[in-house]
């Protein structure tokens, strides 16, 4: 199994454990996508993909519709995607993605979390070389299409790695990894060729994982949990090696 797959597998249970946080995160992304590309999923591929994510997360339909309507609500916050990069204690690199309508508030909060837990917030772009930005698609297997044949077909569309996995209901899925910039090409191929896309997202995969002691992990987890709990934070990525199960 590849590096990307192992990293994602170690993170997925923790990331999707809090349903209300998941709904908030997807809802903000839906609002941003609807504002950028329009409220019609038929003409807005990114919105279409996020609505699939919402379905996979069992997000209520009316919650999805409210998130789309918020894009045209003049009284609603104007969310923008912002990234923050820094180092936690013990030299662990941490990449934070946020959707905020007040960057001053969010950066102050994020900086305080780093400072209070023995880390420091760096400048934007300072950690880019430590993480690969990837498109990640989960699709259903298709009768008559083997994994090797699919991989050969998708190489031309930017897919770099495929792995077989199961979803939360133990149903088989295929996980595809491609470059961040290849997201639209991969999505278009899958849709045009009748594949069921369960969900799609962007991941920052660390190039090199760092080992820590149990005591260091406990300290780092306090910082990571504080970041994850912030209502403006969408995703937190780091290069600490996960505990062996």
C-alpha positions as CSV (number, residue, x, y, z in Angstrom):
1,X,0.0,0.0,0.0
2,X,1.2,3.5,-0.8
3,X,2.2,6.3,1.5
4,X,-0.9,8.4,0.8
5,X,-3.3,5.5,1.5
6,X,-1.7,4.6,4.8
7,X,-1.7,8.2,6.0
8,X,-5.4,8.7,5.1
9,X,-6.4,5.4,6.7
10,X,-4.8,6.4,10.0
11,X,-6.6,9.8,10.0
12,X,-10.1,9.0,8.7
13,X,-11.8,7.6,11.9
14,X,-10.7,10.6,13.9
15,X,-11.6,13.2,11.3
16,X,-15.1,12.0,10.7
17,X,-16.0,11.1,14.2
18,X,-17.8,14.3,15.1
19,X,-20.9,14.5,12.9
20,X,-21.8,18.1,13.8
21,X,-18.3,19.3,13.0
22,X,-18.4,17.4,9.7
23,X,-21.7,19.0,8.7
24,X,-20.3,22.5,9.5
25,X,-17.2,21.8,7.5
26,X,-19.0,20.5,4.4
27,X,-21.6,23.3,4.7
28,X,-19.0,26.0,4.6
29,X,-17.4,24.4,1.6
30,X,-20.8,24.2,-0.2
31,X,-21.4,27.9,0.5
32,X,-18.0,28.9,-0.9
33,X,-18.5,26.7,-4.0
34,X,-22.0,28.0,-4.7
35,X,-20.8,31.5,-4.4
36,X,-17.9,30.9,-6.7
37,X,-19.6,28.8,-9.4
38,X,-23.3,29.3,-8.9
39,X,-26.0,27.4,-7.0
40,X,-26.8,24.8,-9.8
41,X,-24.9,21.6,-9.3
42,X,-25.5,20.6,-12.9
43,X,-23.3,23.5,-14.0
44,X,-21.0,23.7,-11.0
45,X,-18.8,20.5,-10.8
46,X,-17.3,21.5,-7.4
47,X,-20.7,22.0,-5.9
48,X,-21.8,18.7,-7.3
49,X,-18.9,16.9,-5.7
50,X,-19.5,18.5,-2.3
51,X,-23.2,17.5,-2.4
52,X,-21.9,13.9,-2.9
53,X,-19.7,14.4,0.2
54,X,-22.7,15.6,2.1
55,X,-24.7,12.6,1.1
56,X,-21.9,10.2,2.1
57,X,-21.8,11.9,5.5
58,X,-25.6,11.6,5.9
59,X,-26.0,15.3,6.0
60,X,-29.7,16.3,5.9
61,X,-31.0,17.6,2.6
62,X,-32.4,20.8,4.1
63,X,-29.0,21.6,5.7
64,X,-27.4,21.3,2.2
65,X,-30.0,23.6,0.7
66,X,-29.5,26.2,3.5
67,X,-25.7,26.1,2.8
68,X,-26.4,26.8,-0.9
69,X,-28.9,29.6,-0.2
70,X,-26.4,31.2,2.2
71,X,-24.2,31.9,-0.9
72,X,-26.7,34.5,-2.1
73,X,-27.7,35.9,1.3
74,X,-26.3,39.4,1.7
75,X,-26.4,39.1,5.5
76,X,-24.3,35.9,5.6
77,X,-20.6,35.9,6.2
78,X,-18.3,36.0,3.1
79,X,-16.2,32.9,3.8
80,X,-12.8,32.6,2.3
81,X,-10.4,29.7,2.4
82,X,-7.2,30.5,4.3
83,X,-4.2,28.4,5.2
84,X,-1.9,28.7,8.2
85,X,1.4,26.9,8.7
86,X,3.6,26.4,11.7
87,X,5.5,24.0,13.9
88,X,4.2,22.3,17.0
89,X,6.4,21.2,19.8
90,X,9.2,18.7,19.0
91,X,9.5,20.0,15.4
92,X,6.2,18.6,14.1
93,X,4.9,20.5,11.1
94,X,1.2,21.5,11.2
95,X,-0.8,22.7,8.2
96,X,-4.2,24.3,9.1
97,X,-6.9,25.0,6.5
98,X,-9.7,27.4,7.6
99,X,-12.9,28.9,6.1
100,X,-13.4,32.2,7.7
101,X,-15.3,35.5,7.3
102,X,-12.9,37.2,9.7
103,X,-9.2,36.4,9.1
104,X,-8.1,38.7,11.9
105,X,-10.1,36.7,14.4
106,X,-9.0,33.3,13.0
107,X,-5.3,34.0,12.8
108,X,-5.3,35.4,16.3
109,X,-7.0,32.2,17.6
110,X,-4.7,29.9,15.6
111,X,-1.6,31.7,16.7
112,X,-2.7,31.5,20.4
113,X,-3.2,27.8,20.1
114,X,0.3,27.3,18.8
115,X,1.9,29.6,21.4
116,X,0.0,28.1,24.4
117,X,1.0,24.6,23.4
118,X,4.7,25.2,22.7
119,X,4.6,25.8,19.0
120,X,4.9,28.8,16.7
121,X,2.9,30.0,13.7
122,X,5.1,30.5,10.5
123,X,4.7,32.4,7.3
124,X,2.4,31.2,4.5
125,X,4.2,28.8,2.2
126,X,6.8,27.9,4.7
127,X,5.7,24.2,4.9
128,X,4.6,23.7,1.3
129,X,7.7,21.6,0.6
130,X,6.8,19.1,3.4
131,X,3.4,18.2,2.1
132,X,2.0,17.0,-1.3
133,X,-1.4,18.5,-2.1
134,X,-3.6,15.6,-3.4
135,X,-7.1,15.1,-4.9
136,X,-8.7,12.1,-3.2
137,X,-11.7,10.3,-4.7
138,X,-13.7,7.4,-3.3
139,X,-15.7,5.5,-5.9
140,X,-17.7,2.3,-6.2
141,X,-16.2,-0.6,-8.1
142,X,-17.7,-1.0,-11.5
143,X,-18.6,-4.5,-12.9
144,X,-16.2,-5.6,-15.6
145,X,-13.6,-2.9,-14.8
146,X,-10.5,-4.3,-13.0
147,X,-8.2,-2.2,-10.8
148,X,-5.2,-2.5,-13.1
149,X,-7.3,-1.5,-16.2
150,X,-8.7,1.4,-14.3
151,X,-5.3,2.5,-13.2
152,X,-3.9,2.4,-16.7
153,X,-6.9,4.5,-18.0
154,X,-6.7,7.1,-15.3
155,X,-2.9,7.7,-15.4
156,X,-3.6,10.1,-18.3
157,X,-6.0,12.1,-16.1
158,X,-3.6,12.6,-13.3
159,X,-4.3,9.7,-11.0
160,X,-1.1,8.5,-9.3
161,X,-2.3,5.8,-6.9
162,X,-5.3,3.5,-6.5
163,X,-6.2,1.3,-3.5
164,X,-9.1,-1.0,-2.6
165,X,-10.8,-0.2,0.7
166,X,-14.2,-0.4,2.4
167,X,-16.5,2.4,3.5
168,X,-18.0,2.8,7.0
169,X,-20.6,0.2,6.1
170,X,-17.9,-2.3,5.0
171,X,-19.0,-1.9,1.4
172,X,-16.1,-2.0,-1.2
173,X,-14.8,1.2,-2.6
174,X,-11.7,2.3,-4.6
175,X,-9.6,5.2,-3.4
176,X,-7.9,7.3,-6.1
177,X,-5.1,9.8,-5.5
178,X,-4.1,12.5,-8.0
179,X,-2.5,15.9,-8.1
180,X,-4.4,18.8,-6.6
181,X,-4.5,20.5,-10.1
182,X,-5.9,17.3,-11.7
183,X,-9.2,17.3,-9.6
184,X,-11.4,18.5,-12.4
185,X,-10.0,16.1,-15.0
186,X,-10.4,13.1,-12.7
187,X,-14.0,14.1,-11.8
188,X,-15.0,14.6,-15.4
189,X,-13.6,11.2,-16.4
190,X,-15.4,9.4,-13.6
191,X,-18.7,11.2,-14.3
192,X,-18.6,10.7,-18.0
193,X,-17.8,7.0,-17.6
194,X,-20.6,6.2,-15.2
195,X,-18.6,5.7,-12.0
196,X,-20.4,6.4,-8.7
197,X,-18.4,8.9,-6.8
198,X,-19.0,8.4,-3.1
199,X,-16.9,11.4,-2.0
200,X,-14.0,13.6,-3.0
201,X,-11.7,15.9,-1.1
202,X,-8.2,17.4,-0.9
203,X,-5.5,16.0,1.3
204,X,-2.1,17.3,2.3
205,X,0.1,14.2,2.5
206,X,3.4,14.6,4.4
207,X,6.5,13.7,2.6
208,X,8.2,12.4,5.7
209,X,6.6,11.2,9.0
210,X,8.3,11.9,12.3
211,X,8.3,9.6,15.2
212,X,7.4,10.9,18.7
213,X,7.4,9.4,22.2
214,X,4.0,8.6,23.9
215,X,4.5,11.7,26.2
216,X,5.3,13.9,23.2
217,X,2.2,12.6,21.3
218,X,0.0,13.5,24.3
219,X,1.3,17.1,24.2
220,X,0.9,17.4,20.5
221,X,-2.6,15.9,20.5
222,X,-3.7,18.7,22.9
223,X,-2.6,21.3,20.3
224,X,-4.2,19.3,17.4
225,X,-7.4,18.9,19.2
226,X,-7.6,22.6,20.1
227,X,-7.1,23.5,16.4
228,X,-9.7,20.9,15.3
229,X,-12.3,22.3,17.7
230,X,-12.1,25.9,16.3
231,X,-15.2,26.6,14.4
232,X,-13.3,28.3,11.6
233,X,-10.9,25.4,11.0
234,X,-11.7,22.9,8.2
235,X,-8.8,20.6,8.2
236,X,-5.6,20.0,10.2
237,X,-2.7,18.1,8.7
238,X,0.6,17.2,10.3
239,X,3.7,15.0,9.9
240,X,3.6,13.1,13.2
241,X,3.5,9.4,12.6
242,X,0.2,7.9,13.9
243,X,0.2,5.3,16.6
244,X,0.3,1.7,15.5
245,X,-3.0,-0.1,16.0
